């Protein structure tokens, strides 16, 4: 079944889907996102694919110990990427730093 999905995605990539709205994902991009375990969601800039991280919830004490972000409040790695909003992260020295992502 997985081979059929991959073949479908490869073939879909060859089809001209026409223009998309700025900030929106094409049907192919949306299908790839969801087949990779991601979810579609909106941001201030448009639609995005939010993918789970491999180290979600792992304890961390500074940036660089996580696939993406080390969250200051819980001292754990972020569950998905991108992470949208305002929150504190731990920098490479373990110091909390405010971060806002649209």
C-alpha positions in Angstrom: 0.0 0.0 0.0 2.9 2.4 0.8 4.3 1.8 -2.7 1.0 2.9 -4.2 1.0 6.1 -2.2 4.6 6.9 -3.1 3.8 6.2 -6.8 0.7 8.4 -6.6 2.8 11.2 -5.1 5.5 10.9 -7.7 2.9 11.0 -10.5 1.1 13.9 -8.9 4.3 15.8 -8.9 4.4 15.6 -12.7 1.0 17.2 -13.1 0.8 20.9 -13.6 -1.6 22.0 -10.8 -1.9 25.5 -12.1 -1.2 28.6 -9.9 -1.8 28.4 -6.2 -2.7 31.3 -3.9 0.3 32.9 -2.2 0.9 31.2 1.1 -1.1 28.1 0.2 0.3 24.6 -0.3 -0.3 22.7 -3.6 -2.3 19.5 -3.5 1.0 17.6 -3.9 2.7 19.4 -1.0 -0.4 18.8 1.2 -0.4 15.1 0.4 3.3 14.7 1.1 2.9 16.6 4.4 0.1 14.3 5.5 1.8 11.1 4.3 4.9 12.2 6.3 2.7 12.4 9.5 2.3 16.1 9.3 -0.8 18.2 9.7 -2.0 21.2 7.7 -2.6 24.4 9.5 -2.8 28.1 9.0 -0.3 30.8 9.9 -0.3 34.6 9.5 1.5 34.0 6.2 -0.8 31.3 4.9 -1.0 27.5 5.0 1.9 25.4 6.4 2.8 21.8 7.1 3.4 21.1 10.8 5.5 18.0 11.2 6.2 16.1 14.4 9.7 16.1 15.7 11.7 12.9 16.4 12.6 14.0 19.9 9.3 15.5 21.1 9.1 15.8 24.9 12.8 14.8 25.5 14.4 16.7 28.4 16.8 19.4 27.3 18.8 22.1 29.0 20.0 24.2 26.0 19.6 24.8 22.3 21.4 22.2 20.3 20.1 19.3 22.3 16.9 19.2 20.2 16.0 18.7 16.6 14.3 22.1 16.7 13.7 24.1 19.8 14.3 23.5 23.5 11.3 25.0 25.3 12.2 26.9 28.5 8.9 26.4 30.4 9.0 22.6 30.3 12.7 22.1 29.4 11.6 19.7 26.7 12.1 19.5 23.0 9.2 21.0 20.9 6.7 18.5 19.6 6.4 19.8 16.1 8.0 22.1 13.6 7.4 24.9 12.9 6.3 26.2 16.3 4.1 29.3 15.9 3.4 31.9 18.5 5.4 33.6 21.3 7.2 31.5 23.9 10.6 31.2 25.7 13.3 28.9 24.5 16.6 28.0 26.0 19.6 29.3 24.0 22.9 27.6 23.5 24.0 28.6 27.0 20.7 27.4 28.6 19.5 31.0 29.1 15.7 31.6 28.6 15.1 33.9 25.5 11.8 35.1 24.2 10.9 34.1 20.7 7.9 35.0 18.5 7.3 33.2 15.2 4.4 34.2 12.9 
